[in-house]
Amino acid sequence: ATDWIYARVPANDQGTYEAFYNDVTSGAFTFSWWAPNSYEVLARIIICDFGGAATLPETGTVIRWITNKPHQLTTTYTFTAPAATHDDALAKQDVGKINVFPNPYYAANPQEPDRFNRFVTFNHLPQHAIIRIFTLGGVQVRKLEKNDNTQFFRWDLKNEAGLPVASGMYIAYIDMPELGKNKTLKLMIVQGEQVVEFY
């Protein structure tokens, strides 16, 4: 078997086998090829055969170290993402996935920044969509229009007059004219206690 083998971080990435060899064979043992305050990456490794006889492996044996490389403060990554595209065929497939959350809405939404900004979010929407909110009695309380490249749209739980809607069950009728599709959702809203921000 071999002697113990150690692996350490080289000094300024300049530590080489020659630097190590010269340091050891000269008897100086300055260890100047180590990075200051470096640590042992691998230590006390012995190479031998698999038979347990402590003999060296056969000539030509390839030994690989597969190590974990943790992130450092200086570690950087670069990603190139494809540009956003719009596909009517895919948008039509997504119609069945259109939903609204949280539903039911129980006085709060984990995404709300504070108690004065309440909302629910519609998702999987196409670029253009018209959302009409109705009571169960068929009264339209709000008309919303989305026209952007995201799949999301927020309703602030207010009516056309800018006042919070009452607690209850609502129907959201979503019209997608460019796709020739529509979707109907049920939405339960339980409003929390109304707090006046300014008085």
N, C-alpha and C positions, 0 to 999 in steps of 0.2 A: 504494500500500500504506500501511498505518498505520505509526505509530511503534511502537517496542517496547512491549509490554504486560507488566506484572508483576502477579502476584497474591501477596499476603502475608497472614499471619494478622492480623486486626484486634485492636486493644487491647481486652481485656475484652469482646469481642463487640460493642463500641460503635463500631468503625470504620465510617464511612459514606462514601458518595461525596462528600457535602457536606464532611466533615472533610478528605478528601483534596483536594478542589477548593479549599477555602479555604487549605489549607496551601501548595499549589503556586502558586495565582494571587496569593497575598500575597507570594510570594517568600521566605517565612520558611524553608520546607523543614525544619521541626522533626521531621517524620515521627512526630509524637506519636500518630498513629492506628495505628501498628504496635504489635503486642504486643512487650514487651521480649524481646530475644534471639530474635525470630521469624526464620523462615527463608522463603526464596522458595518458594511453592507452585508457581507457574508463572513462567517468566522468559523475556524476549526473544521474546515471541510477536508475529508479524507476520500481519495478516489481509490477504489479497488474493484475487483470483479464481483459478479453477483453470487458467486459460489460460496462466499463467506470464508474463503481461505486467505484473505488479505493479500492476494497477489494482484499485480497491476493488470488492468484490462489489456486485451489483445491490441497489437499495433493496428492503427487505423480506426480505433473506436472513437466515435464522435460523442462528446458530452455537451449538453446544452443546459444553461440556466435560464429558466423562465421566471422572471421576477415581477413583483408588483411595483408599479411606478406611481406613487401617490402624487397628487397635484401639489404644486408649489405656488407660492405667492406670485412668482414670475411666469407661471404657466399660462400660455395664451392659445386660443384656438380660433380658427377662421372657418366660417361656414358660408357657402354660397347657396342661397335658396332660389328656386325658380320663381319667375315673376307671376303674380296673380293673374289668372285667366278666367274668363266667363264662358260657360258652356251651357246652352239652353237645355240640351239633352240631360246633362247631369242635374241641372236645376229642377227639371221635371221629376227626376227620380227622388230628389230630396224633399219634394212636397209632402210625402208621407211621414217624413221625420220632423216636420215643423211642430214646435211645441212652445210652451211658455212655462217659465219657472221663476220663483218657487210657486207651486200650485198644489195645494192651497197656499195662499199668502196669509200667514198668521202674524199680523201686526209688525213684522220685521222681515228683512232680507239680509243674510250675512254679507252681501256685497254693498249694502248701503253705507255711505261714509258717515252719516249721522241720522238723527231722528227727523230731520227736516227734509230729507231727500229720499223719498220712498219710491220704489219702482218694482216692476216685474220685467222680465226680459223674454222676448220672442227670439227663437233661434231657427237656424236652417232656412232662413228667408232668402229669396232671390234678390237681385239688385234693386228691383222696383216692386213694391207691394203696398197695397192700401189696406189698412186694418181699421175695421169699424167695431166699436165696443157697444153692445146692447145689454139692456136689462132683460130679465126673463119675460117682461111684459112687452118687449119689442121696441122700447124707447132707446134711440141712439144717444149715448152719453158722450162719445168721443170718436172723432175720425182722425186717424194718424196716417201719415204717408212716409214711407221709407224710400230713399233713392240714393244709395251708396253701395260700395263694393263689399261691405261686411255682411255676415250672415245674421247679425244681431240687431235688435231694435228694442228700446226701452219705452215702457209706458209709465208715466209718473203717477198713476192712480188718481188722476184729476179729470174732471169733466171739461166741456168746452168753455165753461166760465172760469176755469182755473181753480176750482174748489175740489177738495178731496171727495171721491165718490163714497157712497154709503157702503157699509158691509153687506155682502150678499153674493149671489151667484150671477155671473155675467157670461155673455156669449161673445166670443171674438170671431168675427167673420173676416177672413183674410183673402183679398182678391189679388191675383197676379195676372194682370191683363196681357203682358207680353208672352206669358206661358200658356194662357188660356186655361188656367187652373184656379181653384179656390179651395180653401180649407176652413173648417169650422172647429173652434175649440171652446171648451167650457172652462171657466176660471172662477175659483172661489176666493173671495177677498174678505178678510176679517181685519178691519182697520184697528190700529192701536189708538191709544188716547191721544187726542190732538193737543199739541203744545204750541202755543203762539210764540213765534220767535221774537217779534217786536210788538210792544204794546205801550 
